[in-house]
Amino acid sequence: MGNSVVTINNLVKRFPVGGDFFTALKNVNLSLEKGEFTGLVGPSGSGKTTLLNVIGGLDSPSEGSVTVLKKSLGETSHNERAELRRKNMGFIFQSYNLLPVYTVFENVELPLILNKVDPQERYNKVAQAIEWVGLSDKINSRPAMLSGGECQRTAIARAIVHEPTLVLADEPTANLDAENSHHIMKIMVKLNKELSTSFIFATHDEKIMDYLRRIIHLDDGQIINDEQIDRPKSGS
């Protein structure tokens, strides 16, 4: 397991509801290797976003162990988890989460500023990430001037500008039409191949599933099927 990116053993996640608890994840066991292109799929409420949030250190396990990039999340402080996310992870949300007063360049640059990257190197990395997603002509535009697809591409550039080991994407194509969805998935396939970045998607979008090389089916907080896809339909 030398190349393991995520190792989860007997994970249980409960949330308080009224005077009781709702169990969102039940005895989940999962291992993901470096360079995987994996989807967590299942109906709404099946636990896929919760699992993604636990892997990202945004939620803590109620029981069980979660090791991400060789760090046991149950034994790390809030600050250590924040540092792990900042340096080694990228996040893509369906709501984009762009800062409206910042340009495309400034939004993408933010993770590098937080990681105290040298200004010249920062400029080069941001320009490269924006070129990756095909937005070089929009580099000085603000989010309000962009289409939904362009906002999502900006969010992807921000997620990958520091070349993270692991990218977590929660319904990244939910607000996009088919053309933009395929364009964005092809960008991520390219990143996965060229940088060996591991991707984990939470989705129920058929358009994403065509690109996945592993599909983990969840229902009612449990993994009910885990399948490797030899040849994705997209030919990626």
Contacts in CASP RR format, 6 or more apart in sequence:
PFRMAT RR
TARGET T0000
AUTHOR 0000-0000-0000
METHOD contacts of the structure
MODEL  1
MGNSVVTINNLVKRFPVGGDFFTALKNVNLSLEKGEFTGLVGPSGSGKTT
LLNVIGGLDSPSEGSVTVLKKSLGETSHNERAELRRKNMGFIFQSYNLLP
VYTVFENVELPLILNKVDPQERYNKVAQAIEWVGLSDKINSRPAMLSGGE
CQRTAIARAIVHEPTLVLADEPTANLDAENSHHIMKIMVKLNKELSTSFI
FATHDEKIMDYLRRIIHLDDGQIINDEQIDRPKSGS
1 7 0 8 1.000
1 31 0 8 1.000
3 33 0 8 1.000
3 34 0 8 1.000
4 31 0 8 1.000
4 32 0 8 1.000
4 33 0 8 1.000
4 34 0 8 1.000
4 67 0 8 1.000
5 32 0 8 1.000
5 33 0 8 1.000
5 34 0 8 1.000
5 35 0 8 1.000
5 36 0 8 1.000
5 68 0 8 1.000
5 69 0 8 1.000
5 165 0 8 1.000
5 166 0 8 1.000
5 198 0 8 1.000
6 30 0 8 1.000
6 31 0 8 1.000
6 32 0 8 1.000
6 55 0 8 1.000
6 66 0 8 1.000
6 67 0 8 1.000
6 68 0 8 1.000
6 166 0 8 1.000
6 200 0 8 1.000
7 30 0 8 1.000
7 31 0 8 1.000
7 32 0 8 1.000
7 65 0 8 1.000
7 66 0 8 1.000
7 67 0 8 1.000
8 28 0 8 1.000
8 29 0 8 1.000
8 30 0 8 1.000
8 31 0 8 1.000
8 54 0 8 1.000
8 55 0 8 1.000
8 64 0 8 1.000
8 65 0 8 1.000
8 66 0 8 1.000
8 67 0 8 1.000
9 29 0 8 1.000
9 64 0 8 1.000
9 65 0 8 1.000
10 27 0 8 1.000
10 28 0 8 1.000
10 29 0 8 1.000
10 63 0 8 1.000
10 64 0 8 1.000
10 65 0 8 1.000
11 25 0 8 1.000
11 27 0 8 1.000
11 28 0 8 1.000
11 29 0 8 1.000
11 30 0 8 1.000
11 51 0 8 1.000
11 54 0 8 1.000
11 61 0 8 1.000
11 63 0 8 1.000
11 64 0 8 1.000
11 65 0 8 1.000
11 66 0 8 1.000
12 23 0 8 1.000
12 25 0 8 1.000
12 26 0 8 1.000
12 27 0 8 1.000
12 28 0 8 1.000
12 61 0 8 1.000
12 62 0 8 1.000
12 63 0 8 1.000
12 64 0 8 1.000
13 23 0 8 1.000
13 24 0 8 1.000
13 25 0 8 1.000
13 50 0 8 1.000
13 51 0 8 1.000
13 54 0 8 1.000
13 59 0 8 1.000
13 61 0 8 1.000
13 62 0 8 1.000
14 21 0 8 1.000
14 22 0 8 1.000
14 23 0 8 1.000
14 24 0 8 1.000
14 62 0 8 1.000
15 21 0 8 1.000
15 22 0 8 1.000
15 24 0 8 1.000
16 22 0 8 1.000
23 221 0 8 1.000
24 45 0 8 1.000
24 47 0 8 1.000
24 50 0 8 1.000
24 221 0 8 1.000
25 47 0 8 1.000
25 50 0 8 1.000
25 51 0 8 1.000
25 54 0 8 1.000
25 221 0 8 1.000
25 222 0 8 1.000
26 220 0 8 1.000
26 221 0 8 1.000
26 222 0 8 1.000
27 222 0 8 1.000
28 51 0 8 1.000
28 221 0 8 1.000
28 222 0 8 1.000
28 223 0 8 1.000
29 223 0 8 1.000
30 216 0 8 1.000
30 223 0 8 1.000
30 226 0 8 1.000
32 38 0 8 1.000
32 198 0 8 1.000
32 200 0 8 1.000
33 198 0 8 1.000
34 165 0 8 1.000
34 196 0 8 1.000
34 198 0 8 1.000
35 192 0 8 1.000
35 196 0 8 1.000
35 197 0 8 1.000
35 198 0 8 1.000
35 199 0 8 1.000
36 198 0 8 1.000
36 199 0 8 1.000
36 200 0 8 1.000
36 213 0 8 1.000
36 214 0 8 1.000
37 188 0 8 1.000
37 189 0 8 1.000
37 192 0 8 1.000
37 198 0 8 1.000
37 199 0 8 1.000
37 211 0 8 1.000
37 212 0 8 1.000
37 213 0 8 1.000
37 214 0 8 1.000
38 198 0 8 1.000
38 199 0 8 1.000
38 200 0 8 1.000
38 201 0 8 1.000
38 212 0 8 1.000
38 213 0 8 1.000
38 214 0 8 1.000
38 215 0 8 1.000
38 216 0 8 1.000
39 200 0 8 1.000
39 201 0 8 1.000
39 202 0 8 1.000
39 203 0 8 1.000
39 208 0 8 1.000
39 209 0 8 1.000
39 212 0 8 1.000
39 214 0 8 1.000
39 215 0 8 1.000
39 216 0 8 1.000
40 47 0 8 1.000
40 48 0 8 1.000
40 51 0 8 1.000
40 52 0 8 1.000
40 200 0 8 1.000
40 201 0 8 1.000
40 202 0 8 1.000
40 203 0 8 1.000
40 216 0 8 1.000
40 218 0 8 1.000
41 48 0 8 1.000
41 203 0 8 1.000
41 204 0 8 1.000
41 209 0 8 1.000
41 215 0 8 1.000
41 216 0 8 1.000
41 217 0 8 1.000
41 218 0 8 1.000
42 48 0 8 1.000
42 204 0 8 1.000
42 217 0 8 1.000
42 218 0 8 1.000
42 219 0 8 1.000
43 204 0 8 1.000
43 219 0 8 1.000
44 204 0 8 1.000
46 218 0 8 1.000
46 219 0 8 1.000
46 220 0 8 1.000
46 221 0 8 1.000
47 218 0 8 1.000
47 221 0 8 1.000
48 202 0 8 1.000
48 203 0 8 1.000
48 218 0 8 1.000
49 170 0 8 1.000
49 202 0 8 1.000
50 59 0 8 1.000
50 221 0 8 1.000
51 202 0 8 1.000
51 218 0 8 1.000
52 168 0 8 1.000
52 170 0 8 1.000
52 200 0 8 1.000
52 202 0 8 1.000
53 59 0 8 1.000
54 60 0 8 1.000
54 61 0 8 1.000
54 66 0 8 1.000
54 73 0 8 1.000
55 66 0 8 1.000
55 68 0 8 1.000
55 168 0 8 1.000
55 200 0 8 1.000
56 68 0 8 1.000
56 73 0 8 1.000
56 81 0 8 1.000
56 85 0 8 1.000
56 89 0 8 1.000
56 91 0 8 1.000
56 168 0 8 1.000
57 66 0 8 1.000
57 68 0 8 1.000
57 73 0 8 1.000
57 81 0 8 1.000
57 84 0 8 1.000
57 85 0 8 1.000
60 73 0 8 1.000
60 74 0 8 1.000
61 73 0 8 1.000
61 74 0 8 1.000
65 72 0 8 1.000
65 74 0 8 1.000
66 72 0 8 1.000
66 73 0 8 1.000
66 74 0 8 1.000
67 73 0 8 1.000
68 84 0 8 1.000
68 166 0 8 1.000
69 84 0 8 1.000
69 88 0 8 1.000
69 165 0 8 1.000
69 166 0 8 1.000
71 80 0 8 1.000
71 84 0 8 1.000
73 81 0 8 1.000
76 84 0 8 1.000
85 91 0 8 1.000
86 111 0 8 1.000
86 114 0 8 1.000
86 115 0 8 1.000
87 115 0 8 1.000
87 162 0 8 1.000
87 164 0 8 1.000
88 164 0 8 1.000
88 165 0 8 1.000
88 166 0 8 1.000
89 164 0 8 1.000
89 165 0 8 1.000
89 166 0 8 1.000
89 167 0 8 1.000
89 168 0 8 1.000
90 111 0 8 1.000
90 159 0 8 1.000
90 160 0 8 1.000
90 162 0 8 1.000
90 164 0 8 1.000
90 166 0 8 1.000
90 167 0 8 1.000
90 168 0 8 1.000
91 159 0 8 1.000
91 167 0 8 1.000
91 168 0 8 1.000
91 169 0 8 1.000
91 170 0 8 1.000
92 152 0 8 1.000
92 155 0 8 1.000
92 156 0 8 1.000
92 159 0 8 1.000
92 167 0 8 1.000
92 168 0 8 1.000
92 169 0 8 1.000
92 170 0 8 1.000
92 172 0 8 1.000
93 155 0 8 1.000
93 170 0 8 1.000
93 172 0 8 1.000
94 170 0 8 1.000
94 171 0 8 1.000
94 172 0 8 1.000
94 173 0 8 1.000
94 174 0 8 1.000
94 175 0 8 1.000
95 175 0 8 1.000
96 143 0 8 1.000
96 148 0 8 1.000
96 151 0 8 1.000
96 152 0 8 1.000
96 154 0 8 1.000
96 155 0 8 1.000
97 155 0 8 1.000
98 107 0 8 1.000
98 143 0 8 1.000
98 151 0 8 1.000
98 154 0 8 1.000
98 155 0 8 1.000
98 158 0 8 1.000
99 106 0 8 1.000
99 107 0 8 1.000
99 110 0 8 1.000
99 143 0 8 1.000
100 142 0 8 1.000
100 143 0 8 1.000
100 144 0 8 1.000
101 142 0 8 1.000
102 110 0 8 1.000
102 142 0 8 1.000
102 143 0 8 1.000
103 139 0 8 1.000
103 140 0 8 1.000
103 141 0 8 1.000
103 142 0 8 1.000
104 130 0 8 1.000
104 135 0 8 1.000
104 138 0 8 1.000
104 139 0 8 1.000
104 140 0 8 1.000
104 141 0 8 1.000
104 142 0 8 1.000
104 143 0 8 1.000
104 146 0 8 1.000
104 154 0 8 1.000
104 157 0 8 1.000
105 126 0 8 1.000
105 130 0 8 1.000
105 139 0 8 1.000
105 140 0 8 1.000
107 143 0 8 1.000
107 154 0 8 1.000
107 158 0 8 1.000
108 126 0 8 1.000
108 129 0 8 1.000
108 130 0 8 1.000
108 154 0 8 1.000
108 157 0 8 1.000
108 158 0 8 1.000
108 161 0 8 1.000
109 122 0 8 1.000
109 126 0 8 1.000
109 161 0 8 1.000
110 158 0 8 1.000
111 158 0 8 1.000
111 161 0 8 1.000
111 162 0 8 1.000
112 121 0 8 1.000
112 122 0 8 1.000
112 125 0 8 1.000
112 126 0 8 1.000
112 161 0 8 1.000
112 162 0 8 1.000
113 122 0 8 1.000
115 162 0 8 1.000
117 125 0 8 1.000
117 162 0 8 1.000
125 161 0 8 1.000
125 162 0 8 1.000
126 157 0 8 1.000
126 161 0 8 1.000
127 136 0 8 1.000
127 139 0 8 1.000
129 157 0 8 1.000
129 158 0 8 1.000
129 160 0 8 1.000
129 161 0 8 1.000
130 136 0 8 1.000
130 139 0 8 1.000
130 154 0 8 1.000
130 157 0 8 1.000
132 157 0 8 1.000
132 160 0 8 1.000
132 187 0 8 1.000
132 190 0 8 1.000
132 191 0 8 1.000
133 153 0 8 1.000
133 154 0 8 1.000
133 156 0 8 1.000
133 157 0 8 1.000
133 187 0 8 1.000
134 153 0 8 1.000
135 150 0 8 1.000
135 153 0 8 1.000
135 154 0 8 1.000
135 157 0 8 1.000
138 145 0 8 1.000
138 146 0 8 1.000
138 150 0 8 1.000
138 154 0 8 1.000
141 150 0 8 1.000
143 151 0 8 1.000
143 154 0 8 1.000
146 154 0 8 1.000
147 180 0 8 1.000
148 175 0 8 1.000
148 176 0 8 1.000
148 180 0 8 1.000
149 176 0 8 1.000
149 180 0 8 1.000
149 184 0 8 1.000
152 172 0 8 1.000
152 173 0 8 1.000
152 175 0 8 1.000
152 176 0 8 1.000
152 180 0 8 1.000
152 184 0 8 1.000
153 183 0 8 1.000
153 184 0 8 1.000
153 187 0 8 1.000
155 172 0 8 1.000
156 172 0 8 1.000
156 184 0 8 1.000
156 187 0 8 1.000
156 188 0 8 1.000
159 167 0 8 1.000
159 169 0 8 1.000
160 167 0 8 1.000
160 191 0 8 1.000
160 195 0 8 1.000
160 197 0 8 1.000
163 195 0 8 1.000
163 197 0 8 1.000
164 197 0 8 1.000
165 197 0 8 1.000
165 198 0 8 1.000
166 197 0 8 1.000
166 198 0 8 1.000
166 199 0 8 1.000
166 200 0 8 1.000
167 188 0 8 1.000
167 191 0 8 1.000
167 197 0 8 1.000
167 198 0 8 1.000
167 199 0 8 1.000
167 200 0 8 1.000
168 200 0 8 1.000
168 202 0 8 1.000
169 188 0 8 1.000
169 199 0 8 1.000
169 200 0 8 1.000
169 201 0 8 1.000
169 202 0 8 1.000
169 203 0 8 1.000
170 201 0 8 1.000
170 202 0 8 1.000
171 202 0 8 1.000
171 203 0 8 1.000
171 204 0 8 1.000
171 205 0 8 1.000
172 184 0 8 1.000
172 201 0 8 1.000
172 203 0 8 1.000
172 208 0 8 1.000
173 180 0 8 1.000
173 181 0 8 1.000
173 184 0 8 1.000
173 185 0 8 1.000
173 203 0 8 1.000
173 205 0 8 1.000
173 207 0 8 1.000
173 208 0 8 1.000
174 205 0 8 1.000
176 184 0 8 1.000
178 207 0 8 1.000
181 205 0 8 1.000
181 207 0 8 1.000
181 208 0 8 1.000
182 207 0 8 1.000
182 234 0 8 1.000
185 207 0 8 1.000
185 208 0 8 1.000
185 210 0 8 1.000
185 211 0 8 1.000
185 234 0 8 1.000
185 236 0 8 1.000
186 211 0 8 1.000
186 236 0 8 1.000
188 199 0 8 1.000
188 211 0 8 1.000
189 211 0 8 1.000
189 234 0 8 1.000
189 236 0 8 1.000
191 197 0 8 1.000
191 199 0 8 1.000
192 198 0 8 1.000
192 199 0 8 1.000
201 208 0 8 1.000
201 212 0 8 1.000
203 209 0 8 1.000
209 215 0 8 1.000
210 232 0 8 1.000
210 233 0 8 1.000
210 234 0 8 1.000
211 232 0 8 1.000
211 234 0 8 1.000
211 236 0 8 1.000
212 229 0 8 1.000
212 232 0 8 1.000
213 228 0 8 1.000
213 229 0 8 1.000
213 232 0 8 1.000
214 226 0 8 1.000
214 227 0 8 1.000
214 228 0 8 1.000
214 229 0 8 1.000
215 225 0 8 1.000
215 226 0 8 1.000
215 227 0 8 1.000
215 229 0 8 1.000
216 223 0 8 1.000
216 225 0 8 1.000
216 226 0 8 1.000
217 223 0 8 1.000
217 224 0 8 1.000
217 225 0 8 1.000
217 226 0 8 1.000
217 227 0 8 1.000
218 224 0 8 1.000
END
